[in-house]
Amino acid sequence: MAVKIRLSRVGRKKKPIYRIVVADSRSPRDGKVIESIGRYGPQEEPSLIEIDEAKVRDWLAKGAQPTGTVSRLLANKGISG
């Protein structure tokens, strides 16, 4: 099973909030997730980025691959991914 760390959209129309989740790469964007490890609010000033670093490091050690956007968010928080 290929596991990805990616964004899952929540919130209402034109006011997105994203959860940073660990999910099977074959599941849909807002489908079943394995674990929620943070959240990202792009429309707040400054952008809200909350990440549980211990969980992220654990999943990266297990072989989970972050998507491009999540990689940039992790780099912004100082977590190598």
C-alpha positions in Angstrom: 0.0 0.0 0.0 1.5 3.4 -1.1 0.9 6.0 1.6 0.9 9.7 1.0 0.9 12.8 3.2 -1.5 15.1 1.5 -4.2 17.8 1.9 -7.9 17.1 2.4 -10.2 20.0 1.8 -12.8 21.0 4.4 -14.6 24.3 4.9 -17.2 26.0 2.8 -17.3 27.3 -0.7 -14.6 29.9 -1.4 -13.3 29.6 2.2 -11.0 26.5 2.1 -9.4 25.0 5.1 -7.2 21.9 4.5 -6.4 19.0 6.8 -2.9 17.5 6.4 -3.6 13.8 6.4 -2.0 10.5 5.9 -4.0 8.4 3.3 -3.6 5.6 0.9 -2.6 7.1 -2.5 -5.6 5.3 -4.2 -8.3 6.9 -2.0 -10.0 10.1 -3.2 -8.9 13.5 -1.9 -11.7 13.8 0.7 -12.1 10.1 1.2 -10.9 7.7 3.9 -7.8 8.8 5.8 -5.4 6.9 8.1 -4.6 9.8 10.4 -5.0 13.5 10.5 -1.7 15.2 11.4 -2.3 18.9 11.0 -4.2 21.7 9.3 -3.5 24.5 6.9 -5.5 27.7 6.4 -4.3 29.6 3.3 -6.7 32.5 3.6 -5.7 33.7 7.1 -3.1 36.4 7.4 -0.5 35.1 8.0 -1.4 31.6 6.7 -2.2 29.1 9.5 0.0 26.0 9.5 -0.4 23.6 12.4 1.5 20.3 12.1 2.2 17.6 14.7 5.9 17.2 14.1 6.3 14.0 15.9 3.6 12.3 13.9 5.0 13.7 10.6 8.5 12.4 11.4 7.0 9.0 12.4 5.1 8.7 9.1 8.1 9.8 7.1 10.2 7.2 8.8 7.6 4.6 7.9 8.0 5.5 4.2 5.0 7.9 3.6 5.7 10.3 0.7 4.5 13.9 1.0 2.9 15.6 -2.0 4.6 18.7 -3.5 2.3 21.2 -1.6 2.8 19.3 1.7 6.6 19.2 1.2 6.6 23.0 0.8 4.5 23.4 4.0 6.8 21.1 5.9 9.9 23.0 4.7 8.2 26.2 5.8 7.9 24.8 9.3 11.5 23.4 9.2 10.7 19.8 8.9 12.7 17.9 6.2 10.4 15.7 4.1 
